[in-house]
Amino acid sequence: LRCTQCFNTPLLCSSCCLNQHRQNPFHQIQSWDDGFFKDCSLDELGIVLYLGHAGERCP
């Protein structure tokens, strides 16, 4: 996976991409499929947004 809005970042696995974008849930993500990058969303990857507590799970 790659983010079209983050600069100089390597390709990431799904888990690392979700973790890195916890504070940027609206960035545009692309996945490698059949020889080219195609658009996908963090929602498709299973992102969960926590409102409050600085984006962290409630204590």
Distance bins in CASP14 RR format, pairs under 12 A and 6 or more apart:
PFRMAT RR
TARGET T0000
AUTHOR 0000-0000-0000
RMODE 2
METHOD distances of the structure
MODEL  1
1 9 0 0 0 0 0 1 0 0 0 0 0
1 10 0 0 0 0 0 1 0 0 0 0 0
1 11 1 0 0 1 0 0 0 0 0 0 0
1 12 1 0 1 0 0 0 0 0 0 0 0
1 13 1 0 0 1 0 0 0 0 0 0 0
1 14 1 0 0 1 0 0 0 0 0 0 0
1 15 0 0 0 0 0 1 0 0 0 0 0
1 16 0 0 0 0 1 0 0 0 0 0 0
1 17 1 0 1 0 0 0 0 0 0 0 0
1 18 0 0 0 0 1 0 0 0 0 0 0
1 19 0 0 0 0 0 1 0 0 0 0 0
1 20 0 0 0 0 1 0 0 0 0 0 0
1 21 0 0 0 0 1 0 0 0 0 0 0
1 27 0 0 0 0 0 1 0 0 0 0 0
1 28 0 0 0 0 0 1 0 0 0 0 0
1 29 1 0 1 0 0 0 0 0 0 0 0
1 30 1 0 0 1 0 0 0 0 0 0 0
1 31 1 0 1 0 0 0 0 0 0 0 0
1 32 1 0 0 1 0 0 0 0 0 0 0
1 33 0 0 0 0 0 1 0 0 0 0 0
1 37 0 0 0 0 1 0 0 0 0 0 0
1 38 0 0 0 0 0 1 0 0 0 0 0
1 39 0 0 0 0 0 1 0 0 0 0 0
1 40 1 0 0 1 0 0 0 0 0 0 0
1 41 0 0 0 0 0 1 0 0 0 0 0
1 42 0 0 0 0 1 0 0 0 0 0 0
1 44 0 0 0 0 0 1 0 0 0 0 0
1 45 1 0 0 1 0 0 0 0 0 0 0
2 8 0 0 0 0 0 1 0 0 0 0 0
2 9 1 0 0 1 0 0 0 0 0 0 0
2 10 0 0 0 0 1 0 0 0 0 0 0
2 11 1 0 1 0 0 0 0 0 0 0 0
2 12 1 0 0 1 0 0 0 0 0 0 0
2 13 0 0 0 0 0 1 0 0 0 0 0
2 14 0 0 0 0 0 1 0 0 0 0 0
2 16 0 0 0 0 0 1 0 0 0 0 0
2 17 0 0 0 0 1 0 0 0 0 0 0
2 20 0 0 0 0 0 1 0 0 0 0 0
2 21 0 0 0 0 0 1 0 0 0 0 0
2 27 0 0 0 0 0 1 0 0 0 0 0
2 28 0 0 0 0 1 0 0 0 0 0 0
2 29 1 0 0 1 0 0 0 0 0 0 0
2 30 1 0 1 0 0 0 0 0 0 0 0
2 31 0 0 0 0 1 0 0 0 0 0 0
2 32 0 0 0 0 1 0 0 0 0 0 0
2 36 0 0 0 0 0 1 0 0 0 0 0
2 37 1 0 0 1 0 0 0 0 0 0 0
2 38 0 0 0 0 0 1 0 0 0 0 0
2 39 0 0 0 0 0 1 0 0 0 0 0
2 40 0 0 0 0 0 1 0 0 0 0 0
3 9 1 0 0 1 0 0 0 0 0 0 0
3 10 0 0 0 0 0 1 0 0 0 0 0
3 11 0 0 0 0 1 0 0 0 0 0 0
3 12 1 0 0 1 0 0 0 0 0 0 0
3 16 0 0 0 0 0 1 0 0 0 0 0
3 17 1 0 0 1 0 0 0 0 0 0 0
3 18 0 0 0 0 0 1 0 0 0 0 0
3 20 1 0 0 1 0 0 0 0 0 0 0
3 21 1 0 0 1 0 0 0 0 0 0 0
3 24 0 0 0 0 1 0 0 0 0 0 0
3 25 0 0 0 0 0 1 0 0 0 0 0
3 26 0 0 0 0 0 1 0 0 0 0 0
3 27 1 0 1 0 0 0 0 0 0 0 0
3 28 1 0 0 1 0 0 0 0 0 0 0
3 29 1 0 1 0 0 0 0 0 0 0 0
3 30 1 0 0 1 0 0 0 0 0 0 0
3 31 0 0 0 0 0 1 0 0 0 0 0
3 37 0 0 0 0 0 1 0 0 0 0 0
3 39 0 0 0 0 0 1 0 0 0 0 0
3 40 0 0 0 0 0 1 0 0 0 0 0
3 41 0 0 0 0 0 1 0 0 0 0 0
3 42 0 0 0 0 1 0 0 0 0 0 0
3 45 0 0 0 0 0 1 0 0 0 0 0
4 21 0 0 0 0 0 1 0 0 0 0 0
4 24 0 0 0 0 0 1 0 0 0 0 0
4 26 0 0 0 0 0 1 0 0 0 0 0
4 27 1 0 0 1 0 0 0 0 0 0 0
4 28 1 0 1 0 0 0 0 0 0 0 0
4 29 1 0 0 1 0 0 0 0 0 0 0
4 30 1 0 0 1 0 0 0 0 0 0 0
4 31 0 0 0 0 0 1 0 0 0 0 0
4 37 0 0 0 0 1 0 0 0 0 0 0
4 38 0 0 0 0 0 1 0 0 0 0 0
4 39 0 0 0 0 1 0 0 0 0 0 0
4 40 0 0 0 0 0 1 0 0 0 0 0
5 20 0 0 0 0 0 1 0 0 0 0 0
5 21 0 0 0 0 1 0 0 0 0 0 0
5 24 1 0 0 1 0 0 0 0 0 0 0
5 25 0 0 0 0 0 1 0 0 0 0 0
5 26 0 0 0 0 1 0 0 0 0 0 0
5 27 1 0 1 0 0 0 0 0 0 0 0
5 28 1 0 1 0 0 0 0 0 0 0 0
5 29 0 0 0 0 1 0 0 0 0 0 0
5 30 0 0 0 0 0 1 0 0 0 0 0
5 42 0 0 0 0 0 1 0 0 0 0 0
6 12 0 0 0 0 1 0 0 0 0 0 0
6 16 0 0 0 0 0 1 0 0 0 0 0
6 17 0 0 0 0 1 0 0 0 0 0 0
6 20 1 0 0 1 0 0 0 0 0 0 0
6 21 0 0 0 0 1 0 0 0 0 0 0
6 23 0 0 0 0 0 1 0 0 0 0 0
6 24 1 0 0 1 0 0 0 0 0 0 0
6 27 1 0 0 1 0 0 0 0 0 0 0
6 28 0 0 0 0 1 0 0 0 0 0 0
6 29 0 0 0 0 1 0 0 0 0 0 0
6 30 0 0 0 0 0 1 0 0 0 0 0
7 27 0 0 0 0 0 1 0 0 0 0 0
9 16 0 0 0 0 1 0 0 0 0 0 0
9 17 0 0 0 0 1 0 0 0 0 0 0
9 20 1 0 0 1 0 0 0 0 0 0 0
9 21 0 0 0 0 0 1 0 0 0 0 0
9 24 0 0 0 0 0 1 0 0 0 0 0
9 27 0 0 0 0 0 1 0 0 0 0 0
9 29 0 0 0 0 0 1 0 0 0 0 0
10 16 0 0 0 0 1 0 0 0 0 0 0
10 17 0 0 0 0 0 1 0 0 0 0 0
10 20 0 0 0 0 0 1 0 0 0 0 0
11 17 0 0 0 0 1 0 0 0 0 0 0
11 20 0 0 0 0 0 1 0 0 0 0 0
11 29 0 0 0 0 0 1 0 0 0 0 0
11 30 0 0 0 0 1 0 0 0 0 0 0
11 31 0 0 0 0 1 0 0 0 0 0 0
11 32 1 0 0 1 0 0 0 0 0 0 0
11 37 0 0 0 0 1 0 0 0 0 0 0
12 18 0 0 0 0 1 0 0 0 0 0 0
12 19 0 0 0 0 1 0 0 0 0 0 0
12 20 1 0 0 1 0 0 0 0 0 0 0
12 21 0 0 0 0 1 0 0 0 0 0 0
12 27 0 0 0 0 0 1 0 0 0 0 0
12 29 0 0 0 0 1 0 0 0 0 0 0
12 30 0 0 0 0 0 1 0 0 0 0 0
12 31 0 0 0 0 0 1 0 0 0 0 0
12 32 0 0 0 0 0 1 0 0 0 0 0
12 42 0 0 0 0 0 1 0 0 0 0 0
12 45 0 0 0 0 0 1 0 0 0 0 0
13 19 0 0 0 0 1 0 0 0 0 0 0
13 20 0 0 0 0 0 1 0 0 0 0 0
13 31 0 0 0 0 0 1 0 0 0 0 0
13 32 0 0 0 0 0 1 0 0 0 0 0
13 45 0 0 0 0 0 1 0 0 0 0 0
14 20 0 0 0 0 0 1 0 0 0 0 0
14 21 0 0 0 0 0 1 0 0 0 0 0
14 29 0 0 0 0 1 0 0 0 0 0 0
14 31 0 0 0 0 1 0 0 0 0 0 0
14 32 0 0 0 0 0 1 0 0 0 0 0
14 40 0 0 0 0 1 0 0 0 0 0 0
14 42 0 0 0 0 1 0 0 0 0 0 0
14 44 0 0 0 0 1 0 0 0 0 0 0
14 45 1 0 1 0 0 0 0 0 0 0 0
14 46 0 0 0 0 1 0 0 0 0 0 0
14 47 0 0 0 0 0 1 0 0 0 0 0
15 21 0 0 0 0 0 1 0 0 0 0 0
15 22 0 0 0 0 0 1 0 0 0 0 0
15 45 0 0 0 0 1 0 0 0 0 0 0
15 46 0 0 0 0 0 1 0 0 0 0 0
15 47 0 0 0 0 0 1 0 0 0 0 0
16 22 0 0 0 0 0 1 0 0 0 0 0
16 29 0 0 0 0 0 1 0 0 0 0 0
16 45 0 0 0 0 0 1 0 0 0 0 0
17 24 0 0 0 0 0 1 0 0 0 0 0
17 25 0 0 0 0 0 1 0 0 0 0 0
17 27 0 0 0 0 1 0 0 0 0 0 0
17 28 0 0 0 0 0 1 0 0 0 0 0
17 29 1 0 0 1 0 0 0 0 0 0 0
17 30 0 0 0 0 0 1 0 0 0 0 0
17 31 0 0 0 0 1 0 0 0 0 0 0
17 40 0 0 0 0 1 0 0 0 0 0 0
17 41 0 0 0 0 0 1 0 0 0 0 0
17 42 1 0 0 1 0 0 0 0 0 0 0
17 44 0 0 0 0 0 1 0 0 0 0 0
17 45 1 0 0 1 0 0 0 0 0 0 0
17 46 0 0 0 0 0 1 0 0 0 0 0
17 47 0 0 0 0 1 0 0 0 0 0 0
18 24 0 0 0 0 0 1 0 0 0 0 0
18 25 0 0 0 0 1 0 0 0 0 0 0
18 27 0 0 0 0 0 1 0 0 0 0 0
18 29 0 0 0 0 1 0 0 0 0 0 0
18 40 0 0 0 0 0 1 0 0 0 0 0
18 41 0 0 0 0 0 1 0 0 0 0 0
18 42 1 0 0 1 0 0 0 0 0 0 0
18 43 0 0 0 0 0 1 0 0 0 0 0
18 44 0 0 0 0 0 1 0 0 0 0 0
18 45 1 0 1 0 0 0 0 0 0 0 0
18 46 1 0 0 1 0 0 0 0 0 0 0
18 47 1 0 1 0 0 0 0 0 0 0 0
18 48 0 0 0 0 1 0 0 0 0 0 0
18 49 0 0 0 0 0 1 0 0 0 0 0
19 25 0 0 0 0 0 1 0 0 0 0 0
19 42 0 0 0 0 0 1 0 0 0 0 0
19 45 0 0 0 0 0 1 0 0 0 0 0
19 46 0 0 0 0 0 1 0 0 0 0 0
19 47 0 0 0 0 1 0 0 0 0 0 0
19 48 0 0 0 0 0 1 0 0 0 0 0
20 27 0 0 0 0 1 0 0 0 0 0 0
20 29 0 0 0 0 0 1 0 0 0 0 0
20 42 0 0 0 0 0 1 0 0 0 0 0
20 45 0 0 0 0 0 1 0 0 0 0 0
20 47 0 0 0 0 0 1 0 0 0 0 0
21 27 1 0 1 0 0 0 0 0 0 0 0
21 28 0 0 0 0 0 1 0 0 0 0 0
21 29 1 0 0 1 0 0 0 0 0 0 0
21 41 0 0 0 0 0 1 0 0 0 0 0
21 42 1 0 1 0 0 0 0 0 0 0 0
21 43 0 0 0 0 0 1 0 0 0 0 0
21 45 0 0 0 0 1 0 0 0 0 0 0
21 46 0 0 0 0 0 1 0 0 0 0 0
21 47 1 0 0 1 0 0 0 0 0 0 0
21 48 0 0 0 0 0 1 0 0 0 0 0
21 49 0 0 0 0 0 1 0 0 0 0 0
21 55 0 0 0 0 0 1 0 0 0 0 0
22 42 0 0 0 0 1 0 0 0 0 0 0
22 45 0 0 0 0 0 1 0 0 0 0 0
22 46 0 0 0 0 0 1 0 0 0 0 0
22 47 1 0 0 1 0 0 0 0 0 0 0
22 48 0 0 0 0 1 0 0 0 0 0 0
22 49 0 0 0 0 1 0 0 0 0 0 0
22 50 0 0 0 0 1 0 0 0 0 0 0
22 53 0 0 0 0 0 1 0 0 0 0 0
22 54 0 0 0 0 1 0 0 0 0 0 0
22 55 1 0 0 1 0 0 0 0 0 0 0
22 56 0 0 0 0 1 0 0 0 0 0 0
22 57 0 0 0 0 0 1 0 0 0 0 0
23 42 0 0 0 0 0 1 0 0 0 0 0
23 47 0 0 0 0 0 1 0 0 0 0 0
23 49 0 0 0 0 0 1 0 0 0 0 0
23 50 0 0 0 0 0 1 0 0 0 0 0
23 52 0 0 0 0 0 1 0 0 0 0 0
23 54 0 0 0 0 1 0 0 0 0 0 0
23 55 1 0 0 1 0 0 0 0 0 0 0
23 56 0 0 0 0 0 1 0 0 0 0 0
24 42 0 0 0 0 1 0 0 0 0 0 0
24 47 0 0 0 0 0 1 0 0 0 0 0
24 49 0 0 0 0 0 1 0 0 0 0 0
24 55 0 0 0 0 0 1 0 0 0 0 0
25 41 0 0 0 0 1 0 0 0 0 0 0
25 42 1 0 1 0 0 0 0 0 0 0 0
25 43 0 0 0 0 1 0 0 0 0 0 0
25 45 0 0 0 0 0 1 0 0 0 0 0
25 46 0 0 0 0 0 1 0 0 0 0 0
25 47 1 0 1 0 0 0 0 0 0 0 0
25 48 0 0 0 0 1 0 0 0 0 0 0
25 49 1 0 1 0 0 0 0 0 0 0 0
25 50 0 0 0 0 0 1 0 0 0 0 0
25 51 0 0 0 0 0 1 0 0 0 0 0
25 55 0 0 0 0 1 0 0 0 0 0 0
26 41 0 0 0 0 1 0 0 0 0 0 0
26 42 0 0 0 0 1 0 0 0 0 0 0
26 43 0 0 0 0 0 1 0 0 0 0 0
26 47 0 0 0 0 0 1 0 0 0 0 0
26 49 0 0 0 0 0 1 0 0 0 0 0
27 39 0 0 0 0 0 1 0 0 0 0 0
27 40 0 0 0 0 0 1 0 0 0 0 0
27 41 0 0 0 0 1 0 0 0 0 0 0
27 42 1 0 0 1 0 0 0 0 0 0 0
27 43 0 0 0 0 0 1 0 0 0 0 0
27 45 0 0 0 0 0 1 0 0 0 0 0
27 47 0 0 0 0 0 1 0 0 0 0 0
28 37 0 0 0 0 0 1 0 0 0 0 0
28 38 0 0 0 0 0 1 0 0 0 0 0
28 39 1 0 0 1 0 0 0 0 0 0 0
28 40 0 0 0 0 1 0 0 0 0 0 0
28 41 0 0 0 0 1 0 0 0 0 0 0
28 42 0 0 0 0 1 0 0 0 0 0 0
29 37 0 0 0 0 1 0 0 0 0 0 0
29 38 0 0 0 0 0 1 0 0 0 0 0
29 39 1 0 0 1 0 0 0 0 0 0 0
29 40 1 0 1 0 0 0 0 0 0 0 0
29 41 1 0 0 1 0 0 0 0 0 0 0
29 42 1 0 1 0 0 0 0 0 0 0 0
29 43 0 0 0 0 1 0 0 0 0 0 0
29 44 0 0 0 0 1 0 0 0 0 0 0
29 45 1 0 0 1 0 0 0 0 0 0 0
29 46 0 0 0 0 0 1 0 0 0 0 0
29 47 0 0 0 0 1 0 0 0 0 0 0
30 36 0 0 0 0 1 0 0 0 0 0 0
30 37 1 0 1 0 0 0 0 0 0 0 0
30 38 1 0 0 1 0 0 0 0 0 0 0
30 39 1 0 1 0 0 0 0 0 0 0 0
30 40 1 0 0 1 0 0 0 0 0 0 0
30 41 0 0 0 0 0 1 0 0 0 0 0
30 42 0 0 0 0 0 1 0 0 0 0 0
30 44 0 0 0 0 0 1 0 0 0 0 0
30 45 0 0 0 0 0 1 0 0 0 0 0
31 37 1 0 0 1 0 0 0 0 0 0 0
31 38 1 0 0 1 0 0 0 0 0 0 0
31 39 0 0 0 0 1 0 0 0 0 0 0
31 40 1 0 1 0 0 0 0 0 0 0 0
31 41 0 0 0 0 0 1 0 0 0 0 0
31 42 0 0 0 0 0 1 0 0 0 0 0
31 44 0 0 0 0 1 0 0 0 0 0 0
31 45 0 0 0 0 1 0 0 0 0 0 0
32 38 0 0 0 0 1 0 0 0 0 0 0
32 39 0 0 0 0 0 1 0 0 0 0 0
32 40 0 0 0 0 0 1 0 0 0 0 0
33 39 0 0 0 0 0 1 0 0 0 0 0
33 40 0 0 0 0 1 0 0 0 0 0 0
38 44 0 0 0 0 0 1 0 0 0 0 0
40 46 0 0 0 0 0 1 0 0 0 0 0
40 47 0 0 0 0 0 1 0 0 0 0 0
41 47 0 0 0 0 1 0 0 0 0 0 0
42 48 0 0 0 0 1 0 0 0 0 0 0
42 49 0 0 0 0 1 0 0 0 0 0 0
43 49 0 0 0 0 1 0 0 0 0 0 0
47 55 0 0 0 0 0 1 0 0 0 0 0
48 55 0 0 0 0 1 0 0 0 0 0 0
48 56 0 0 0 0 0 1 0 0 0 0 0
48 57 0 0 0 0 1 0 0 0 0 0 0
48 58 0 0 0 0 0 1 0 0 0 0 0
49 55 1 0 0 1 0 0 0 0 0 0 0
49 56 0 0 0 0 0 1 0 0 0 0 0
49 57 0 0 0 0 0 1 0 0 0 0 0
50 56 1 0 0 1 0 0 0 0 0 0 0
50 57 1 0 1 0 0 0 0 0 0 0 0
50 58 1 0 0 1 0 0 0 0 0 0 0
50 59 0 0 0 0 0 1 0 0 0 0 0
51 57 0 0 0 0 0 1 0 0 0 0 0
51 58 0 0 0 0 1 0 0 0 0 0 0
52 58 1 0 0 1 0 0 0 0 0 0 0
52 59 0 0 0 0 0 1 0 0 0 0 0
53 59 1 0 0 1 0 0 0 0 0 0 0
END
